[in-house]
Amino acid sequence: MTENVARRGFLAGGVGGAVLLATAACTSNQPAAEPSAQGSAPAPAPAAGGNDQPGEKVVIGFSAPAADHGWIAAIAKNAEAAAKQYSDVEFKPVEPTNDINAQISAVESLIAAKVNALVILPNDGQQLNQIALQATAAGIPVVNLDRVFPDKLAYRTWIGGDNYGMGVAAGHYVGKKLKDKGVANPVIVEIQGIATLPLTQDRSKGFADALKTYGFSVTAKQDAQFTVETGNKVAANLLQAHKKIDAMWNHDDDQGVGVLAAINEAGRKEFFMVGGAGSANAMREIQSGGSVLEATVTYSPTMAASAIKLARLIAQGKGMSDLVENQVPQSITLASETITKENVQTYLPLGFES
């Protein structure tokens, strides 16, 4: 959720290096890694910096939603892969779940186990805020991944993508292309994820604000719940309601599988489309050159690898070696990148499978 995502959005030097305010994209000077057999974005190998040398043994607890979505599945894989890079890290994941109460119970078990640090991607930050506060009160630093807890006392460090910036990137791509084509009063449709989530609202606001700079606005928008099935249904409805469309922005490449299927079924090719998150599926569509999907804006699951690296540093009382300060920052926002046919080859090895 999924949102300025270069694919190597974790920190150079294994988070012991400089903060690359870019999401998982090609911000590293290292050659791109080959895709894994599962197609999820590979976690980068640790750099040779001093922070990557074995230190005090730490146990890092990990909790996230169920992997019923390509992006979430890649989150879990990236977290596990990052933990395996360190001989001084014991990775202690709990059963992933989409049930709020079950996730609370799972985190409670990690608190009871007295782990040294917790990495939590909450199903809902508001509803899990209290259990994160409990962990903090128990002396366990919490690295809040992506969906933010509303109380800053609930976490030691937050790391996630820039949802507003994701919308801005999509809006500028759409706005500039329509302006360059000389399109007046364009029909622009937007397919959101889950409309009630703050992250979705931030994406939509960024999109609207960027379009406004070109004198454009969204004609119609509808949420598709981040699922392939709903993406298909919502896209079909929008295509039926608008006999001519100039541009479409779909917030999420996972649900975009259903969106593209609906477009192909309807035989519509008069518009161009921008995706969101940077899945390998979307990138292959872009690479083909024969799809309405021309670009996607990144929101990389490699942020989970960064979260594990940050949790390790915090638990060991270390800072980030390329920063002057002695401690890990309280907040790290990753940047969003726009992937097009011109640069897709660089990003493709880091894509995740929908």
C-alpha positions as CSV (number, residue, x, y, z in Angstrom):
1,M,0.0,0.0,0.0
2,T,0.7,-0.4,-0.2
3,E,2.7,4.6,-2.6
4,N,8.0,8.0,-4.3
5,V,9.3,4.8,-4.1
6,A,12.7,4.1,-5.5
7,R,13.3,0.5,-5.0
8,R,16.3,0.7,-2.6
9,G,14.6,2.7,0.0
10,F,16.5,1.5,2.9
11,L,19.6,3.2,4.0
12,A,22.9,2.8,2.3
13,G,25.5,1.0,4.4
14,G,22.8,-1.3,5.8
15,V,21.0,1.6,7.5
16,G,24.2,2.4,9.1
17,G,24.9,4.6,6.1
18,A,23.3,7.8,4.9
19,V,19.5,8.0,4.8
20,L,18.5,7.8,1.2
21,L,15.2,9.6,1.1
22,A,14.1,7.5,-1.7
23,T,12.0,4.4,-1.7
24,A,13.3,1.3,-3.0
25,A,14.5,2.4,-6.3
26,C,17.8,2.6,-8.1
27,T,19.5,4.9,-5.6
28,S,22.3,2.5,-4.9
29,N,25.6,2.5,-6.7
30,Q,25.6,-1.3,-6.6
31,P,24.3,-3.2,-9.6
32,A,20.7,-4.3,-9.4
33,A,20.1,-7.7,-7.8
34,E,18.5,-10.5,-9.8
35,P,14.9,-11.1,-9.0
36,S,14.2,-13.9,-6.6
37,A,12.3,-17.0,-7.6
38,Q,9.2,-15.6,-5.9
39,G,9.6,-12.3,-7.7
40,S,9.6,-10.3,-4.5
41,A,12.0,-7.4,-4.2
42,P,15.3,-8.8,-2.8
43,A,16.7,-7.2,0.3
44,P,20.1,-5.6,-0.4
45,A,23.2,-7.2,1.0
46,P,24.7,-5.3,3.9
47,A,27.4,-2.9,3.2
48,A,30.8,-3.1,4.7
49,G,30.2,-0.3,7.2
50,G,31.0,-0.7,10.9
51,N,27.4,-1.0,11.9
52,D,27.1,-4.2,10.0
53,Q,29.7,-5.9,12.0
54,P,28.3,-8.4,14.5
55,G,27.4,-6.8,17.8
56,E,25.2,-7.6,20.8
57,K,22.7,-10.4,20.2
58,V,19.2,-9.0,19.8
59,V,15.7,-10.5,19.4
60,I,13.5,-8.6,17.0
61,G,9.7,-9.3,17.0
62,F,7.8,-8.7,13.9
63,S,4.0,-8.4,13.3
64,A,2.2,-7.5,10.1
65,P,-1.1,-8.2,8.3
66,A,-1.9,-11.4,6.5
67,A,0.0,-11.8,3.2
68,D,-3.2,-11.8,1.0
69,H,-1.8,-9.0,-1.1
70,G,1.4,-9.0,-3.1
71,W,2.8,-5.9,-1.4
72,I,2.1,-7.3,2.1
73,A,3.6,-10.6,1.1
74,A,6.8,-8.8,0.0
75,I,6.9,-6.8,3.2
76,A,7.2,-10.1,5.2
77,K,9.8,-11.5,2.8
78,N,11.9,-8.4,2.9
79,A,11.8,-8.3,6.7
80,E,12.9,-11.9,7.0
81,A,15.6,-11.6,4.4
82,A,17.1,-8.5,6.2
83,A,17.1,-10.3,9.6
84,K,19.0,-13.3,8.0
85,Q,21.8,-11.0,7.0
86,Y,22.9,-10.6,10.6
87,S,24.3,-13.3,12.9
88,D,23.5,-11.1,15.9
89,V,19.7,-11.0,15.1
90,E,17.1,-13.5,16.1
91,F,14.0,-12.8,14.1
92,K,10.8,-13.6,15.9
93,P,7.7,-13.1,13.7
94,V,4.2,-13.8,14.9
95,E,1.4,-15.2,12.8
96,P,0.2,-12.6,10.3
97,T,-3.4,-11.7,10.5
98,N,-6.0,-9.2,9.3
99,D,-7.9,-9.5,12.6
100,I,-7.3,-6.5,14.9
101,N,-7.7,-8.4,18.1
102,A,-5.5,-11.3,16.9
103,Q,-2.8,-8.8,16.0
104,I,-3.0,-7.2,19.4
105,S,-2.8,-10.7,21.1
106,A,0.2,-11.5,18.9
107,V,2.1,-8.3,19.9
108,E,1.2,-9.0,23.5
109,S,3.0,-12.4,23.2
110,L,6.1,-10.6,21.9
111,I,6.0,-8.2,24.8
112,A,5.7,-11.1,27.2
113,A,8.7,-12.7,25.5
114,K,10.7,-9.6,26.3
115,V,12.0,-9.1,22.8
116,N,14.7,-6.4,22.4
117,A,12.8,-4.5,19.7
118,L,9.5,-4.7,17.8
119,V,8.7,-3.9,14.2
120,I,5.0,-3.5,13.7
121,L,3.0,-2.9,10.5
122,P,-0.4,-2.5,12.1
123,N,-3.7,-3.4,10.3
124,D,-4.9,-0.1,11.7
125,G,-2.6,2.4,13.5
126,Q,-5.4,3.9,15.6
127,Q,-6.7,0.5,16.9
128,L,-3.2,-0.9,17.7
129,N,-2.0,2.3,19.2
130,Q,-2.6,1.1,22.8
131,I,-0.6,-2.1,22.4
132,A,2.3,-0.2,20.9
133,L,2.2,2.2,24.0
134,Q,2.3,-0.9,26.2
135,A,5.4,-2.2,24.4
136,T,7.1,1.2,24.8
137,A,6.1,1.3,28.5
138,A,7.7,-2.1,28.9
139,G,11.0,-0.7,27.6
140,I,10.7,-2.3,24.2
141,P,11.5,0.2,21.3
142,V,8.9,0.0,18.6
143,V,9.7,0.6,14.9
144,N,6.4,1.6,13.4
145,L,6.3,0.4,9.7
146,D,4.1,2.3,7.2
147,R,0.7,2.7,8.8
148,V,1.4,5.2,11.5
149,F,0.3,5.0,15.2
150,P,-1.4,8.4,16.0
151,D,0.5,8.7,19.3
152,K,4.2,9.5,18.9
153,L,4.8,8.0,22.3
154,A,3.8,4.7,20.8
155,Y,6.9,4.3,18.7
156,R,10.6,5.0,18.8
157,T,11.0,5.4,15.0
158,W,8.5,5.5,12.1
159,I,9.6,4.5,8.6
160,G,7.3,4.4,5.6
161,G,6.5,5.7,2.2
162,D,5.3,9.1,1.2
163,N,1.6,8.6,0.3
164,Y,1.1,12.3,-0.4
165,G,4.2,12.3,-2.6
166,M,3.0,9.2,-4.4
167,G,-0.1,11.1,-5.4
168,V,2.0,14.2,-6.4
169,A,4.2,12.0,-8.6
170,A,1.2,10.5,-10.4
171,G,-0.5,13.9,-10.7
172,H,2.5,15.4,-12.3
173,Y,2.9,12.6,-14.8
174,V,-0.8,12.8,-15.8
175,G,-0.9,16.6,-15.8
176,K,2.2,17.2,-17.8
177,K,1.3,14.6,-20.4
178,L,-2.2,16.0,-20.9
179,K,-0.9,19.5,-21.0
180,D,1.8,18.6,-23.6
181,K,-1.0,16.9,-25.7
182,G,-3.0,20.1,-25.5
183,V,-6.0,18.3,-23.9
184,A,-8.6,20.8,-22.5
185,N,-11.1,19.7,-19.8
186,P,-9.8,16.1,-19.6
187,V,-11.7,13.3,-18.1
188,I,-9.5,12.0,-15.3
189,V,-10.6,9.0,-13.2
190,E,-9.0,7.8,-10.0
191,I,-9.2,4.3,-8.5
192,Q,-8.3,4.4,-4.8
193,G,-7.4,1.6,-2.4
194,I,-9.4,1.7,0.9
195,A,-11.0,5.2,1.0
196,T,-11.3,5.4,4.8
197,L,-7.5,4.9,5.4
198,P,-5.5,8.1,5.9
199,L,-2.8,6.8,3.5
200,T,-5.5,6.7,0.7
201,Q,-6.7,10.1,1.6
202,D,-3.1,11.4,1.4
203,R,-2.6,9.8,-2.0
204,S,-5.8,11.4,-3.3
205,K,-4.9,14.8,-1.9
206,G,-1.4,14.7,-3.5
207,F,-2.9,13.7,-6.8
208,A,-5.5,16.5,-6.7
209,D,-2.9,19.1,-5.6
210,A,-0.5,18.2,-8.4
211,L,-3.3,18.2,-11.0
212,K,-4.4,21.7,-9.8
213,T,-1.1,23.1,-10.9
214,Y,-2.0,22.2,-14.5
215,G,-5.6,23.5,-14.1
216,F,-7.0,20.0,-14.0
217,S,-9.1,18.1,-11.5
218,V,-10.4,14.5,-10.9
219,T,-13.6,13.8,-12.8
220,A,-14.6,10.7,-10.8
221,K,-13.0,8.5,-8.2
222,Q,-14.0,5.2,-6.5
223,D,-12.2,2.9,-4.0
224,A,-11.4,-0.7,-4.9
225,Q,-10.3,-2.1,-1.5
226,F,-6.8,-3.2,-2.7
227,T,-8.2,-6.4,-4.2
228,V,-8.0,-7.7,-7.7
229,E,-11.7,-8.6,-7.7
230,T,-12.9,-5.2,-6.6
231,G,-10.4,-3.5,-8.9
232,N,-12.0,-5.3,-11.8
233,K,-15.5,-4.4,-10.7
234,V,-14.8,-0.7,-10.0
235,A,-12.8,-0.3,-13.3
236,A,-15.7,-1.9,-15.2
237,N,-18.2,0.5,-13.6
238,L,-16.0,3.6,-14.4
239,L,-15.5,2.5,-18.0
240,Q,-19.2,2.1,-18.4
241,A,-20.0,5.5,-16.8
242,H,-17.4,7.4,-18.9
243,K,-17.5,6.6,-22.6
244,K,-14.3,8.6,-23.1
245,I,-11.5,8.9,-20.6
246,D,-8.2,10.8,-21.0
247,A,-6.2,9.5,-18.0
248,M,-6.6,7.0,-15.1
249,W,-4.7,6.7,-11.9
250,N,-4.9,3.4,-10.0
251,H,-3.4,3.7,-6.5
252,D,-2.3,0.1,-6.2
253,D,-0.7,-2.3,-8.7
254,D,-2.1,-5.4,-6.9
255,Q,-5.7,-4.3,-7.5
256,G,-4.4,-3.1,-10.9
257,V,-4.4,-6.6,-12.1
258,G,-8.2,-6.5,-12.0
259,V,-8.3,-3.0,-13.3
260,L,-6.2,-3.9,-16.4
261,A,-8.4,-7.0,-17.0
262,A,-11.5,-4.8,-17.1
263,I,-9.9,-2.4,-19.5
264,N,-8.8,-5.2,-21.8
265,E,-12.2,-6.8,-21.6
266,A,-13.8,-3.5,-22.6
267,G,-11.3,-3.0,-25.4
268,R,-10.6,0.5,-24.3
269,K,-7.4,2.1,-25.4
270,E,-8.2,5.8,-25.8
271,F,-6.5,6.8,-22.4
272,F,-3.3,6.2,-20.5
273,M,-3.0,4.9,-17.0
274,V,-0.6,5.3,-14.1
275,G,-0.3,2.6,-11.4
276,G,1.0,2.7,-7.9
277,A,3.5,0.7,-5.7
278,G,5.8,-0.7,-8.4
279,S,4.9,-4.3,-8.8
280,A,6.8,-6.5,-11.3
281,N,3.5,-7.2,-13.1
282,A,3.0,-3.5,-13.7
283,M,6.5,-3.0,-14.8
284,R,6.3,-5.7,-17.4
285,E,3.1,-4.1,-18.7
286,I,5.0,-0.8,-19.0
287,Q,8.0,-2.5,-20.6
288,S,5.8,-4.1,-23.3
289,G,4.8,-0.7,-24.7
290,G,1.5,-2.1,-25.8
291,S,-0.5,-1.4,-22.7
292,V,-2.5,1.6,-21.5
293,L,-0.4,1.4,-18.4
294,E,2.5,3.8,-19.1
295,A,3.9,4.4,-15.6
296,T,3.7,3.5,-12.0
297,V,4.8,5.4,-8.9
298,T,6.7,3.5,-6.3
299,Y,5.9,2.6,-2.7
300,S,8.3,-0.1,-2.0
301,P,8.0,-3.1,0.4
302,T,11.8,-3.0,0.9
303,M,10.9,-0.5,3.7
304,A,10.5,-3.6,5.8
305,A,14.1,-4.5,5.4
306,S,15.0,-1.0,6.5
307,A,12.7,-1.3,9.5
308,I,14.6,-4.5,10.6
309,K,17.9,-2.8,10.2
310,L,16.7,0.2,12.2
311,A,15.4,-2.0,15.0
312,R,18.7,-3.7,15.2
313,L,20.6,-0.4,15.5
314,I,18.2,0.9,18.1
315,A,18.3,-2.3,20.2
316,Q,22.1,-2.2,20.1
317,G,22.2,1.4,21.1
318,K,23.8,2.5,17.8
319,G,23.2,5.4,15.5
320,M,23.5,5.7,11.7
321,S,27.2,6.0,10.9
322,D,26.9,8.7,8.1
323,L,24.9,11.0,10.4
324,V,26.5,13.3,13.0
325,E,23.8,12.4,15.6
326,N,24.4,9.4,17.9
327,Q,20.9,8.0,17.6
328,V,18.6,6.7,14.8
329,P,16.2,9.4,13.7
330,Q,12.6,9.4,15.0
331,S,11.0,9.5,11.5
332,I,12.2,8.5,8.0
333,T,10.0,9.2,5.0
334,L,11.0,7.4,1.8
335,A,10.7,9.2,-1.5
336,S,8.5,8.2,-4.5
337,E,9.9,7.5,-8.0
338,T,8.1,7.4,-11.3
339,I,8.8,4.3,-13.4
340,T,8.3,4.6,-17.1
341,K,9.4,2.6,-20.2
342,E,12.6,4.7,-20.2
343,N,13.8,3.5,-16.8
344,V,11.8,0.3,-16.1
345,Q,14.7,-2.0,-16.8
346,T,16.5,-0.5,-13.8
347,Y,13.6,-1.1,-11.5
348,L,12.3,-4.4,-12.8
349,P,14.7,-6.7,-10.8
350,L,13.4,-5.1,-7.6
351,G,9.7,-5.5,-8.3
352,F,7.3,-7.7,-6.3
353,E,4.8,-10.1,-7.8
354,S,1.1,-9.3,-7.5
